[in-house]
Amino acid sequence: MTYYEIIKLSKEPIDRLNSAGFRLEDCQYLALYEDYKRMHEAGDKMTYIVSVLHDRYHVCERKVYDLIKRFGRHCTIGAV
């Protein structure tokens, strides 16, 4: 299967994800957000959580804050 064929088969879901504001590279940060949710539910402070995730996933602290905000946002109704 070629790259073109994969995109053509996946066009509709990709378009929906794109219109909802999803970014393809966000898939690599799912584990980071799951760790955030676990730590947040355990009562850890946001500054501590961001510091731990920054070290664990080797991304800057600003990126961790941005990912937490983006992953916690509700999707638009028209996009789903």
Backbone as numpy.savetxt, mean C-alpha at the origin, in Angstrom:
# Nx Ny Nz CAx CAy CAz Cx Cy Cz
3.15 -16.48 -22.98 2.30 -15.31 -22.98 3.20 -14.07 -22.98
2.82 -13.10 -23.77 3.62 -11.88 -23.87 3.16 -10.84 -22.86
3.98 -9.86 -22.68 3.67 -8.74 -21.79 2.37 -8.07 -22.23
2.23 -7.85 -23.54 1.03 -7.24 -24.10 -0.21 -8.05 -23.78
-0.14 -9.36 -23.92 -1.30 -10.23 -23.66 -1.72 -10.19 -22.19
-0.75 -10.15 -21.30 -1.07 -10.06 -19.88 -1.79 -8.76 -19.56
-1.28 -7.66 -20.09 -1.91 -6.36 -19.86 -3.31 -6.34 -20.47
-3.47 -6.88 -21.66 -4.77 -6.88 -22.32 -5.79 -7.68 -21.51
-5.39 -8.83 -20.98 -6.29 -9.64 -20.16 -6.65 -8.95 -18.85
-5.73 -8.15 -18.33 -5.91 -7.53 -17.02 -6.34 -6.07 -17.11
-6.71 -5.59 -18.27 -6.98 -4.18 -18.47 -8.07 -3.64 -17.56
-9.20 -4.31 -17.47 -10.31 -3.79 -16.67 -9.94 -3.68 -15.18
-9.41 -4.74 -14.55 -9.02 -4.58 -13.14 -7.93 -3.52 -12.94
-6.99 -3.43 -13.87 -5.93 -2.43 -13.76 -6.52 -1.03 -13.86
-7.46 -0.83 -14.77 -8.11 0.47 -14.91 -8.86 0.84 -13.63
-9.55 -0.12 -13.02 -10.28 0.15 -11.78 -9.33 0.51 -10.64
-8.26 -0.24 -10.53 -7.27 0.05 -9.49 -6.65 1.43 -9.71
-6.34 1.74 -10.95 -5.74 3.02 -11.29 -6.69 4.17 -10.95
-7.97 4.02 -11.27 -8.93 5.09 -11.00 -9.18 5.25 -9.50
-8.91 4.21 -8.72 -9.07 4.29 -7.26 -7.81 4.84 -6.60
-6.76 5.10 -7.38 -5.54 5.68 -6.84 -4.48 4.67 -6.44
-4.66 3.41 -6.81 -3.67 2.40 -6.47 -2.44 2.55 -7.35
-1.33 2.21 -6.77 -0.06 2.23 -7.49 0.47 0.81 -7.52
0.96 0.39 -8.64 1.43 -0.98 -8.82 2.51 -1.35 -7.81
3.39 -0.41 -7.49 4.48 -0.71 -6.56 4.01 -0.88 -5.11
2.75 -0.51 -4.83 2.23 -0.67 -3.46 2.14 -2.13 -3.03
2.09 -3.05 -3.96 2.01 -4.48 -3.62 3.19 -4.91 -2.74
4.34 -4.31 -2.95 5.52 -4.72 -2.18 5.47 -4.23 -0.73
4.51 -3.35 -0.41 4.41 -2.81 0.95 3.25 -3.38 1.75
2.62 -4.43 1.28 1.50 -5.03 2.01 1.95 -5.54 3.38
3.10 -6.18 3.45 3.60 -6.69 4.72 3.90 -5.55 5.69
4.40 -4.44 5.17 4.67 -3.27 6.01 3.37 -2.79 6.66
2.30 -2.69 5.88 1.03 -2.21 6.42 0.43 -3.22 7.40
0.60 -4.49 7.14 0.12 -5.51 8.08 0.86 -5.40 9.41
2.17 -5.16 9.35 2.95 -4.94 10.58 2.46 -3.69 11.30
2.18 -2.63 10.54 1.66 -1.40 11.14 0.36 -1.67 11.88
-0.57 -2.36 11.23 -1.87 -2.64 11.87 -1.70 -3.45 13.15
-0.82 -4.44 13.11 -0.57 -5.27 14.28 0.00 -4.43 15.43
0.97 -3.60 15.12 1.60 -2.77 16.14 0.64 -1.71 16.68
-0.16 -1.14 15.78 -1.14 -0.12 16.18 -2.19 -0.73 17.12
-2.67 -1.91 16.78 -3.65 -2.59 17.62 -3.05 -2.98 18.98
-1.75 -3.20 19.03 -1.08 -3.53 20.28 -0.85 -2.30 21.15
-1.16 -1.12 20.59 -1.06 0.10 21.37 0.26 0.84 21.25
1.10 0.46 20.30 2.38 1.16 20.12 2.14 2.58 19.58
3.01 3.50 19.94 2.92 4.89 19.49 3.34 4.99 18.03
2.75 5.95 17.32 3.00 6.12 15.89 4.48 6.36 15.60
5.14 7.19 16.37 6.56 7.47 16.14 7.40 6.21 16.24
7.11 5.38 17.23 7.83 4.11 17.40 7.55 3.18 16.22
6.28 3.07 15.83 5.90 2.20 14.71 6.65 2.60 13.45
6.64 3.90 13.14 7.30 4.38 11.92 8.80 4.11 11.97
9.40 4.31 13.12 10.83 4.05 13.27 11.16 2.58 13.03
10.37 1.69 13.60 10.59 0.24 13.43 10.40 -0.16 11.97
9.31 0.31 11.35 9.04 -0.06 9.96 10.08 0.52 9.01
10.55 1.71 9.32 11.61 2.35 8.52 12.86 1.47 8.51
13.23 0.97 9.68 14.41 0.10 9.77 14.17 -1.27 9.15
13.01 -1.83 9.39 12.71 -3.19 8.94 12.59 -3.28 7.42
11.96 -2.28 6.80 11.70 -2.35 5.36 12.60 -1.45 4.52
13.54 -0.76 5.16 14.54 0.05 4.46 13.90 1.09 3.54
12.90 1.79 4.07 12.29 2.91 3.36 12.36 4.12 4.30
12.33 5.32 3.73 12.42 6.50 4.57 11.14 6.66 5.41
11.26 7.38 6.50 10.13 7.55 7.40 8.96 8.24 6.72
9.24 9.20 5.85 8.17 9.90 5.13 7.37 8.91 4.28
8.05 7.96 3.66 7.39 6.94 2.85 6.49 6.07 3.72
6.93 5.73 4.93 6.11 4.93 5.83 4.83 5.68 6.17
4.96 6.96 6.52 3.77 7.77 6.82 2.83 7.82 5.61
3.39 8.04 4.43 2.57 8.11 3.21 1.84 6.79 2.94
2.54 5.67 3.11 1.92 4.36 2.88 0.80 4.10 3.88
1.02 4.43 5.13 -0.01 4.22 6.15 -1.24 5.04 5.81
-1.05 6.27 5.41 -2.17 7.14 5.05 -2.90 6.60 3.83
-2.14 6.22 2.79 -2.74 5.75 1.54 -3.46 4.42 1.73
-2.87 3.49 2.48 -3.49 2.18 2.67 -4.71 2.26 3.57
-4.78 3.25 4.43 -5.91 3.38 5.33 -7.08 4.17 4.76
-6.88 4.75 3.59 -7.90 5.58 2.94 -8.97 4.70 2.30
-10.21 5.14 2.35 -11.30 4.44 1.68 -11.28 4.72 0.19
-11.67 3.73 -0.59 -11.72 3.88 -2.05 -12.93 4.71 -2.43
-12.84 5.35 -3.59 -13.99 6.08 -4.09 -15.02 5.10 -4.61
-16.27 5.45 -4.48 -17.36 4.55 -4.86 -17.34 4.23 -6.35
-17.07 5.21 -7.17 -17.07 5.00 -8.62 -15.96 4.09 -9.11
-14.94 3.91 -8.30 -13.78 3.13 -8.74 -13.96 1.64 -8.49
-14.87 1.28 -7.63 -14.99 -0.13 -7.25 -16.20 -0.76 -7.87
